Amino acid sequence: MAPQGINVKALAEHLHVSRQNLSNVVNGHTALLVEMAIRFEKAFGLQAATLLRMQGAYDLAQVRAHERDIKVAPLPAAA
């Protein structure tokens, strides 16, 4: 947003979302959802699909960091 010279409040108004919702996404407290990705695409010209792939990669990396804590055994092979 800084390169665009716009603050969170002004961008939230432009995107027709709450300032808190946008702030949560920008600061990494909430994942980027499809609707917000479309709004970013319309405002900035970034492809929503690219933004969502980036979000998915980030989410996967966060879970991989503690995957050893996920205790799931492989299913037995079908006979």
N, CA, C and O atoms as a MOPAC input file, in Angstrom:
PM7 MOZYME 1SCF
protein

 N      0.81400 1    -1.18000 1     0.00000 1
 C      0.00000 1     0.00000 1     0.00000 1
 C      0.86500 1     1.25300 1     0.00000 1
 O      0.50600 1     2.25600 1    -0.61700 1
 N      1.99100 1     1.20300 1     0.68200 1
 C      2.84900 1     2.38300 1     0.75300 1
 C      3.27300 1     2.88000 1    -0.62600 1
 O      3.23500 1     4.08500 1    -0.87500 1
 N      3.68600 1     1.96600 1    -1.54800 1
 C      4.05100 1     2.45800 1    -2.87900 1
 C      2.88800 1     3.15900 1    -3.59200 1
 O      3.10500 1     4.02400 1    -4.44100 1
 N      1.67400 1     2.78500 1    -3.24600 1
 C      0.50200 1     3.40700 1    -3.84700 1
 C      0.14300 1     4.72000 1    -3.14800 1
 O     -0.69600 1     5.47800 1    -3.63600 1
 N      0.78400 1     4.98600 1    -1.99700 1
 C      0.50700 1     6.20700 1    -1.25600 1
 C     -0.88000 1     6.23000 1    -0.64000 1
 O     -1.53000 1     7.27400 1    -0.59100 1
 N     -1.33000 1     5.07600 1    -0.17100 1
 C     -2.67200 1     4.98400 1     0.40600 1
 C     -2.59600 1     4.30700 1     1.77100 1
 O     -1.79400 1     3.39400 1     1.96900 1
 N     -3.42100 1     4.74900 1     2.70300 1
 C     -3.42300 1     4.13300 1     4.02500 1
 C     -4.54600 1     3.10700 1     4.13200 1
 O     -5.37600 1     2.98500 1     3.23200 1
 N     -4.56400 1     2.37800 1     5.23200 1
 C     -5.53400 1     1.29300 1     5.41600 1
 C     -6.96300 1     1.82300 1     5.37100 1
 O     -7.82700 1     1.22500 1     4.73000 1
 N     -7.21000 1     2.92100 1     6.03700 1
 C     -8.57300 1     3.45700 1     6.08300 1
 C     -9.06500 1     3.81900 1     4.68500 1
 O    -10.18100 1     3.46100 1     4.31000 1
 N     -8.25300 1     4.51800 1     3.91900 1
 C     -8.65200 1     4.92400 1     2.57100 1
 C     -8.82300 1     3.71700 1     1.65600 1
 O     -9.76100 1     3.66700 1     0.86000 1
 N     -7.92000 1     2.74700 1     1.76600 1
 C     -8.03600 1     1.55500 1     0.92500 1
 C     -9.26800 1     0.74900 1     1.31300 1
 O     -9.96800 1     0.23900 1     0.43700 1
 N     -9.54200 1     0.62500 1     2.58500 1
 C    -10.73900 1    -0.10000 1     3.03100 1
 C    -11.99100 1     0.54400 1     2.44900 1
 O    -12.89600 1    -0.15200 1     1.98900 1
 N    -12.04100 1     1.85700 1     2.47000 1
 C    -13.18900 1     2.54900 1     1.88800 1
 C    -13.27900 1     2.27500 1     0.39100 1
 O    -14.36700 1     2.03700 1    -0.13400 1
 N    -12.15100 1     2.30800 1    -0.29000 1
 C    -12.12300 1     2.05100 1    -1.73100 1
 C    -12.57700 1     0.62600 1    -2.06200 1
 O    -13.28100 1     0.39800 1    -3.04600 1
 N    -12.16300 1    -0.32400 1    -1.22400 1
 C    -12.50700 1    -1.73400 1    -1.44300 1
 C    -13.89500 1    -2.09400 1    -0.92500 1
 O    -14.39400 1    -3.18700 1    -1.19200 1
 N    -14.52000 1    -1.17800 1    -0.18400 1
 C    -15.83200 1    -1.41500 1     0.43600 1
 C    -15.78100 1    -2.56000 1     1.45200 1
 O    -16.63600 1    -3.44600 1     1.47100 1
 N    -14.74300 1    -2.50600 1     2.29400 1
 C    -14.60200 1    -3.45200 1     3.40600 1
 C    -14.31300 1    -2.63500 1     4.65900 1
 O    -13.98900 1    -1.45000 1     4.57800 1
 N    -14.43200 1    -3.27300 1     5.80800 1
 C    -14.12800 1    -2.55300 1     7.04500 1
 C    -12.61800 1    -2.34900 1     7.18000 1
 O    -11.82400 1    -3.15200 1     6.68900 1
 N    -12.24200 1    -1.27500 1     7.84700 1
 C    -10.83800 1    -1.00500 1     8.09700 1
 C    -10.21800 1    -2.14600 1     8.89300 1
 O     -9.09100 1    -2.55900 1     8.62000 1
 N    -10.96000 1    -2.65800 1     9.88300 1
 C    -10.44700 1    -3.74700 1    10.71500 1
 C    -10.20600 1    -5.00500 1     9.89700 1
 O     -9.18800 1    -5.67300 1    10.08000 1
 N    -11.12600 1    -5.34100 1     8.99700 1
 C    -10.96300 1    -6.52900 1     8.16000 1
 C     -9.71700 1    -6.40000 1     7.29600 1
 O     -8.90900 1    -7.32700 1     7.23000 1
 N     -9.55600 1    -5.26900 1     6.63900 1
 C     -8.38300 1    -5.06000 1     5.79500 1
 C     -7.10800 1    -5.07100 1     6.62200 1
 O     -6.11300 1    -5.67400 1     6.22100 1
 N     -7.13000 1    -4.41600 1     7.75900 1
 C     -5.96300 1    -4.38700 1     8.63500 1
 C     -5.57200 1    -5.79400 1     9.06100 1
 O     -4.38600 1    -6.12300 1     9.08900 1
 N     -6.54100 1    -6.62100 1     9.38800 1
 C     -6.25800 1    -8.00200 1     9.78800 1
 C     -5.58500 1    -8.78300 1     8.66700 1
 O     -4.66300 1    -9.55800 1     8.91900 1
 N     -6.03600 1    -8.58700 1     7.43700 1
 C     -5.42900 1    -9.28500 1     6.30200 1
 C     -4.01500 1    -8.76900 1     6.06200 1
 O     -3.07500 1    -9.55400 1     5.93400 1
 N     -3.86900 1    -7.46000 1     6.00300 1
 C     -2.57200 1    -6.83900 1     5.71500 1
 C     -1.52600 1    -7.20600 1     6.76300 1
 O     -0.35500 1    -7.39800 1     6.43600 1
 N     -1.94900 1    -7.30300 1     8.02100 1
 C     -1.01300 1    -7.60300 1     9.10400 1
 C     -0.87000 1    -9.09000 1     9.39900 1
 O     -0.20500 1    -9.46800 1    10.36400 1
 N     -1.48500 1    -9.93700 1     8.57900 1
 C     -1.31400 1   -11.37400 1     8.71200 1
 C     -2.09300 1   -12.02500 1     9.83300 1
 O     -1.78800 1   -13.15200 1    10.22200 1
 N     -3.10700 1   -11.32900 1    10.36700 1
 C     -3.91000 1   -11.90300 1    11.44500 1
 C     -5.06700 1   -12.73500 1    10.90200 1
 O     -5.63700 1   -13.55900 1    11.61700 1
 N     -5.40800 1   -12.51600 1     9.64300 1
 C     -6.49000 1   -13.23400 1     8.98100 1
 C     -6.00100 1   -13.65000 1     7.59900 1
 O     -5.30500 1   -12.88700 1     6.92800 1
 N     -6.35800 1   -14.83800 1     7.18000 1
 C     -5.97000 1   -15.29800 1     5.84900 1
 C     -6.70300 1   -14.50200 1     4.77800 1
 O     -7.80500 1   -14.00000 1     5.00000 1
 N     -6.07600 1   -14.39700 1     3.62100 1
 C     -6.70100 1   -13.76700 1     2.46800 1
 C     -7.76900 1   -14.70800 1     1.93500 1
 O     -7.47400 1   -15.84700 1     1.57200 1
 N     -8.99500 1   -14.24200 1     1.88700 1
 C    -10.09600 1   -15.04400 1     1.36100 1
 C    -10.35800 1   -14.66400 1    -0.09000 1
 O     -9.89000 1   -13.62900 1    -0.56500 1
 N    -11.10200 1   -15.50100 1    -0.77900 1
 C    -11.33700 1   -15.33200 1    -2.20900 1
 C    -11.94300 1   -13.96600 1    -2.52100 1
 O    -11.50000 1   -13.30100 1    -3.45800 1
 N    -12.93000 1   -13.54100 1    -1.77000 1
 C    -13.57000 1   -12.26200 1    -2.06200 1
 C    -12.58400 1   -11.09700 1    -1.94300 1
 O    -12.58900 1   -10.19300 1    -2.77800 1
 N    -11.75000 1   -11.11700 1    -0.92200 1
 C    -10.76600 1   -10.04400 1    -0.75700 1
 C     -9.73700 1   -10.09900 1    -1.88400 1
 O     -9.28600 1    -9.05800 1    -2.36100 1
 N     -9.36400 1   -11.29700 1    -2.31000 1
 C     -8.42500 1   -11.43400 1    -3.42600 1
 C     -9.00900 1   -10.80600 1    -4.69800 1
 O     -8.28900 1   -10.16100 1    -5.46100 1
 N    -10.29800 1   -10.99700 1    -4.91900 1
 C    -10.96000 1   -10.38400 1    -6.07900 1
 C    -10.94600 1    -8.86300 1    -5.94500 1
 O    -10.71900 1    -8.15100 1    -6.92300 1
 N    -11.18900 1    -8.37500 1    -4.74300 1
 C    -11.15800 1    -6.92600 1    -4.51900 1
 C     -9.76200 1    -6.36300 1    -4.80500 1
 O     -9.63700 1    -5.31100 1    -5.43200 1
 N     -8.70300 1    -7.06100 1    -4.34600 1
 C     -7.33600 1    -6.63200 1    -4.63100 1
 C     -7.06500 1    -6.67000 1    -6.13300 1
 O     -6.42500 1    -5.77100 1    -6.67800 1
 N     -7.55400 1    -7.71000 1    -6.79400 1
 C     -7.37500 1    -7.83300 1    -8.24000 1
 C     -7.98600 1    -6.62400 1    -8.95300 1
 O     -7.36500 1    -6.03400 1    -9.83600 1
 N     -9.20000 1    -6.26700 1    -8.56000 1
 C     -9.87600 1    -5.14200 1    -9.19300 1
 C     -9.16900 1    -3.82000 1    -8.89700 1
 O     -9.09600 1    -2.95300 1    -9.76800 1
 N     -8.65600 1    -3.65700 1    -7.69600 1
 C     -8.02500 1    -2.39600 1    -7.30100 1
 C     -6.59900 1    -2.25500 1    -7.83000 1
 O     -6.21200 1    -1.18000 1    -8.29000 1
 N     -5.81800 1    -3.33000 1    -7.76700 1
 C     -4.39500 1    -3.24600 1    -8.07500 1
 C     -3.97900 1    -3.95800 1    -9.35800 1
 O     -2.85500 1    -3.78100 1    -9.82700 1
 N     -4.88000 1    -4.76600 1    -9.93300 1
 C     -4.52800 1    -5.49500 1   -11.13900 1
 C     -3.74200 1    -6.76600 1   -10.88600 1
 O     -3.26900 1    -7.40500 1   -11.82600 1
 N     -3.59900 1    -7.14100 1    -9.61000 1
 C     -2.92900 1    -8.40600 1    -9.27300 1
 C     -3.91300 1    -9.54200 1    -9.49000 1
 O     -5.09000 1    -9.40900 1    -9.15700 1
 N     -3.45800 1   -10.64500 1   -10.03700 1
 C     -4.34800 1   -11.77200 1   -10.27600 1
 C     -4.75700 1   -12.41800 1    -8.95800 1
 O     -3.90900 1   -12.77500 1    -8.14100 1
 N     -6.07000 1   -12.56500 1    -8.75900 1
 C     -6.58800 1   -13.17600 1    -7.54100 1
 C     -6.02700 1   -14.58500 1    -7.36500 1
 O     -5.70300 1   -14.98600 1    -6.24700 1
 N     -5.91100 1   -15.33100 1    -8.44800 1
 C     -5.39700 1   -16.70000 1    -8.36300 1
 C     -3.96400 1   -16.71200 1    -7.83200 1
 O     -3.60200 1   -17.58800 1    -7.04800 1
 N     -3.16300 1   -15.76100 1    -8.24700 1
 C     -1.77600 1   -15.66700 1    -7.76500 1
 C     -1.75600 1   -15.35500 1    -6.27700 1
 O     -1.01400 1   -15.97400 1    -5.51500 1
 N     -2.57400 1   -14.39300 1    -5.86900 1
 C     -2.63400 1   -14.04000 1    -4.44900 1
 C     -3.08400 1   -15.23200 1    -3.60900 1
 O     -2.55700 1   -15.45900 1    -2.52100 1
 N     -4.04600 1   -15.98700 1    -4.10400 1
 C     -4.54500 1   -17.14200 1    -3.35500 1
 C     -3.52500 1   -18.27500 1    -3.31600 1
 O     -3.44600 1   -18.99600 1    -2.32100 1
 N     -2.74300 1   -18.44500 1    -4.38000 1
 C     -1.65700 1   -19.44300 1    -4.33900 1
 C     -0.61300 1   -19.04200 1    -3.30500 1
 O     -0.09200 1   -19.88900 1    -2.58000 1
 N     -0.31200 1   -17.75600 1    -3.23900 1
 C      0.64200 1   -17.26700 1    -2.24000 1
 C      0.10400 1   -17.51800 1    -0.83200 1
 O      0.85200 1   -17.93300 1     0.05200 1
 N     -1.18700 1   -17.26700 1    -0.62000 1
 C     -1.79600 1   -17.50800 1     0.68900 1
 C     -1.73500 1   -18.99400 1     1.02700 1
 O     -1.41600 1   -19.36200 1     2.15800 1
 N     -2.03900 1   -19.84800 1     0.05100 1
 C     -1.98500 1   -21.29000 1     0.28200 1
 C     -0.58500 1   -21.76800 1     0.63200 1
 O     -0.41800 1   -22.60700 1     1.51700 1
 N      0.42300 1   -21.23900 1    -0.05700 1
 C      1.80900 1   -21.61000 1     0.22500 1
 C      2.20100 1   -21.17300 1     1.63200 1
 O      2.88600 1   -21.90200 1     2.35000 1
 N      1.76300 1   -19.98000 1     2.01800 1
 C      2.05100 1   -19.48200 1     3.36700 1
 C      1.37200 1   -20.36700 1     4.41100 1
 O      1.99900 1   -20.76300 1     5.39300 1
 N      0.09900 1   -20.67400 1     4.20200 1
 C     -0.64400 1   -21.51700 1     5.14700 1
 C      0.02100 1   -22.88400 1     5.30200 1
 O      0.16800 1   -23.38600 1     6.41600 1
 N      0.42100 1   -23.48100 1     4.18000 1
 C      1.07400 1   -24.78800 1     4.22000 1
 C      2.38900 1   -24.71500 1     4.98600 1
 O      2.69100 1   -25.60300 1     5.78300 1
 N      3.16500 1   -23.67700 1     4.75400 1
 C      4.44200 1   -23.52300 1     5.46600 1
 C      4.22000 1   -23.39800 1     6.96800 1
 O      4.99600 1   -23.93600 1     7.75800 1
 N      3.16900 1   -22.69400 1     7.36400 1
 C      2.87800 1   -22.53200 1     8.78900 1
 C      2.55200 1   -23.88100 1     9.43700 1
 O      3.00100 1   -24.15900 1    10.54900 1
 N      1.78000 1   -24.70900 1     8.75300 1
 C      1.41200 1   -26.01700 1     9.31000 1
 C      2.60100 1   -26.97700 1     9.24900 1
 O      2.82000 1   -27.74800 1    10.18300 1
 N      3.36700 1   -26.93700 1     8.16000 1
 C      4.54400 1   -27.80900 1     8.04700 1
 C      5.52200 1   -27.58000 1     9.19800 1
 O      6.23000 1   -28.49900 1     9.61000 1
 N      5.55600 1   -26.38200 1     9.70200 1
 C      6.48000 1   -26.05900 1    10.79300 1
 C      6.19000 1   -26.87800 1    12.04800 1
 O      7.07600 1   -27.06300 1    12.88200 1
 N      4.97100 1   -27.36400 1    12.18800 1
 C      4.64500 1   -28.18900 1    13.35700 1
 C      3.90500 1   -29.47700 1    12.97600 1
 O      3.12700 1   -30.00800 1    13.76800 1
 N      4.15200 1   -29.97100 1    11.76800 1
 C      3.44500 1   -31.17500 1    11.32500 1
 C      3.77000 1   -32.40500 1    12.17300 1
 O      2.98300 1   -33.35100 1    12.21800 1
 N      4.91200 1   -32.39800 1    12.83900 1
 C      5.25500 1   -33.55300 1    13.69500 1
 C      4.24700 1   -33.70500 1    14.83600 1
 O      4.11600 1   -34.78800 1    15.40700 1
 N      3.54300 1   -32.63500 1    15.16800 1
 C      2.53400 1   -32.68300 1    16.22700 1
 C      1.20400 1   -33.25900 1    15.74700 1
 O      0.31700 1   -33.52800 1    16.55600 1
 N      1.06400 1   -33.44700 1    14.44700 1
 C     -0.17700 1   -33.98900 1    13.88800 1
 C     -0.02900 1   -35.50100 1    13.84900 1
 O      0.69800 1   -36.04500 1    13.01700 1
 N     -0.71200 1   -36.15800 1    14.73800 1
 C     -0.57100 1   -37.60500 1    14.91200 1
 C     -1.65100 1   -38.34400 1    14.12200 1
 O     -2.75200 1   -38.57000 1    14.62400 1
 N     -1.33300 1   -38.71000 1    12.90400 1
 C     -2.26100 1   -39.46400 1    12.05400 1
 C     -1.47400 1   -40.60700 1    11.41800 1
 O     -0.42400 1   -40.39400 1    10.81100 1
 N     -1.99900 1   -41.82300 1    11.57000 1
 C     -1.35200 1   -42.99400 1    10.97800 1
 C     -1.86100 1   -43.19500 1     9.55400 1
 O     -2.99600 1   -42.83600 1     9.23900 1
 N     -1.02900 1   -43.76300 1     8.70300 1
 C     -1.48200 1   -44.06300 1     7.33200 1
 C     -2.62600 1   -45.08000 1     7.37200 1
 O     -2.66600 1   -45.95300 1     8.23900 1
 N     -3.53100 1   -44.95600 1     6.44000 1
 C     -4.59600 1   -45.95800 1     6.31400 1
 C     -4.00900 1   -47.24800 1     5.78100 1
 O     -3.09700 1   -47.21200 1     4.95500 1
 N     -4.51000 1   -48.39200 1     6.23500 1
 C     -4.02500 1   -49.66200 1     5.68600 1
 C     -4.43100 1   -49.77000 1     4.21500 1
 O     -5.47400 1   -49.25600 1     3.80900 1
 N     -3.60400 1   -50.43900 1     3.43200 1
 C     -3.90000 1   -50.61600 1     2.00000 1
 C     -5.16200 1   -51.43000 1     1.82500 1
 O     -5.42000 1   -52.35900 1     2.59100 1
 N     -5.94200 1   -51.09100 1     0.82800 1
 C     -7.16800 1   -51.84100 1     0.52700 1
 C     -6.80300 1   -53.24200 1     0.04800 1
 O     -5.86600 1   -53.42900 1    -0.72900 1
 N     -7.55200 1   -54.20300 1     0.52200 1
 C     -7.25200 1   -55.60800 1     0.14700 1
 C     -7.94600 1   -56.02300 1    -1.09800 1
 O     -7.79500 1   -57.16300 1    -1.53800 1

